[in-house]
Structure formats: C-alpha cells, structure tokens
Amino acid sequence: MSTATVLVVNSGSSSIKYQLVDPVVGTAVASGIVERIGEDSATLKHTSGDTTVEREQPIGDHGEGLRAVLGLFEEVGPDLTSAGVVAVGHRVVHGGSVFSTPVLVDDDVVAQIDALSPLAPLHNPANVTGIRVARELLPDVPHVVVFDTAFFHGLPPASATYAIDRDVAREHGVRRYGFHGTSHHFVAHEAARVLDRHVEDLATIVLHLGNGASASAVLGGKAVDTSMGMTPLEGLVMGTRSGDLDPAVLIHLQRNAGMSVDDVDDLLNRRSGLKGLAGENDLRAIHQLVADGDEDARVALEVYAHRLKKYIGAYLAVLGRLDVLVFTAGVGENDDEVRAAACAGLEGLGIALDPERNAGRKKAPTIISADWSRTTVLVVPTNEELAIARQALEVTEGAGLSRDDADPAAVGHA
Ligand code: ADP
C-alpha cells in the first residue's frame, strides 16, 4: 500500500457502496456495502484483506449507515487514520450542463447537484444525502464529486441535441447528457494503454454492458456520441430498462391503456429490458432459460444482441473508422456468447473475433479479435472506483490539498 488512499462512496436511494482505494497501486484496500437502509433490517458487508464481516441490523438513514461503516473500519480495519485517507470521492449520477469535470465539494456544489434532481430523481437526491452525511462525519478531509455525465459534457451538438422544439428543450434541459462516463473514459484510456497506443490516435467504441448498459463512440480520447440520453433509459437493451423506444408508445399507453406517468416510468425502468422480455434480468439466468428451451429467452437474447450490433454499426459510421472495440462491465467481461453474438456477421465491417480468444470470462484486459481483424476487439475490466479515486486525488492535489498539507492525525471522524 502506498501512503495515500481515497475513500470512494456511491450512495443509492437505500444503499451505500464504498471502497478504500490506493490510487497509485490501483488496488482496493477495503470495500463494502450497506443495503436496505430505512427498511426493517439492513445488511452490511465489509471486507478488509482476507476478512469479511456481514451484519444485519436496522439502519434508519444514510447518516446511521455511514456511521456503521466507519465503525466497521475501526473494528475490522483498516484504521482510516493510518490508511492515510487524503480524500473522499463521491460518485454523482447527473452533473447536467453544469459540471464537466470532478470538483471539490462545498455548500454551493451540493446545492447545484440538488438543483439537478429533476433530471435524475432517483439518483441525485440520494447522492446529495450521501455527500452531506459524509461531510459531517469526515469533516477534515476534502470531498470530491465525480460525475457520471462529465465525460459526455463536450458531446457535439449533432449527437447531444434532440430534434424537438428548441424552446421547450432549452427551458427543461432536454438534451442528451450520457451516463457511465467514468467507466467509458477509464476503459477507452485503458484499452489504448494495453495496446501501447496513444488514445489521441484512436477511434474507439466502448460497450459498457452491466445491469445498466451503454455504448460510446470515442475519437481521439473524446466522446463524440453515446447511447444514454437525458436519462439512463435510452439506448441499449438493459437488465430491466427498455432502451430505445418509439416515444409514441408512452403516449399510446397513457391514452389507451389507462397507465399513469408513474406506471409508464415503472414499466420502462423496472419491468422492461431482459426482465420484461424473459422474466429475468441476469444474463446467466437468461442463458439457463435458453438451454431449457424457453422461446421468450431466446428472442430476448436476439433483441439484446441485435441492438448492440446496430449501435456498433452506427458508431462505426459516426467515427468514420474503427480501431478498437471494447467490451466491459458484468456482461461485457463475462459473457462470451453475448460478445460473439454482437460481433457475428461484422467481418465485412472489419470486425472479427477469434473464438478461442473470446472464450470464457476475462479478469484482465484481453484481445479477443482475430489477427486479421481490422478492428482490435478487447475486453477491458472496468474499475469505476479506481477512476473516481484517481480523479479525486488529482483534484485535491490540484487544489493544493495534497497529503503534505494535510494533518494525518486529523482524519478521524466526527
Ligand atoms: P451494475 O450495472 O449493477 O454495476 P454489473 O456491471 O456488475 O452491473 O453487471 C451485472 C450483470 O452482469 C448481471 O446482471 C449479469 O447479467 C451479468 N453477469 C455477471 N456475471 C456474469 C457471467 N458470469 N456470465 C454472464 N453474465 C454475467
């Protein structure tokens, strides 16, 4: 372990995920999750080295949750003071048009993130709560916010603009913001590093396929298009989200099926995607259903792969050429069948997998294309926590708040 660590916090509406990251060595020193905050009984899981502790206890709110986490650091380790925490890095989902880079948290920044809540009603309020309690409990370390939208802040107007009445769009912030930006940025750069190329020289497509899923087109290290839009609903087929849809479907369901705005929200965000098509959102369960002869699951896989293929083709056209295609996140790193299906038949576009290289789960960056493939296809495991930790460290060092200036003894919590 090097001398400086960053505590990375990801606050959801009823959960807190955290990692204590060594940003220089690139490893997680400790990690954990508090789930079901506010319910009858919450679960806590904390891992430090080889030790994992699991608990069930009522946790009323995020303040109590974070206090419990700090208690686990004291009890199980590592001790936060000797671990040299130089910053707390918070993942924030929506930075709107305001935030293009990670920033040091102050009261104004918290208020601005809160003001963006109408654009991300599920996420930003939870992020704000997490930041507030963390600042109260860890007042002596700088807090930095890293935005999921930031990498896409500079999208060209051609890809960021929806073709609707410009006044309505401007008044209500209706444009494409993009999400998973920390992962897309990290993976595009990591792919270049692995290939020993300069990211500035590359045209890259990144497919971040987790429970949520998004594609991005990256030219010279800058994002030029992405599949998620004003919210994380647009684009690819996801675990429970529909992705692209004729907007008139919403009008139809509200006008003719007696559905309310909340019903449609629930349908498209939680009862669609793989879950809606096949009853399961996890690809492993979908493959099992297919093996058992389930026709809906087979079609679900086809719809999933077909959408991926459409985005690969579209972004190849947007970029004008394709040097690197990268798969990442839970599905992208583990599911060789999805990777093969997404690339099947694309040889004419210069994309050809090597079946043996593609086979199996990938825990490290791996080239999976054939030697004769014009495009190099890679699997690159994403690491959003490490990316957040590194950005938080950069911001604190840039602000002159590096470890040399900090009093390590002051890292204790309130
Ligand atoms: P999140 O969006 O929640 O961060 P992850 O990136 O962890 O999601 O991806 C979770 C998804 O990855 C699961 O829902 C599942 O579909 C897929 N997945 C995980 N492991 C495997 C595996 N071994 N084979 C196929 N799919 C997998």
Residues whose N, C-alpha, C, O or C-beta is under 5 A from the ligand:
A	BS01	ADP	L209 G210 N211 G212 N281 D282 L283 R284 A329 G330 V331 N334 D335
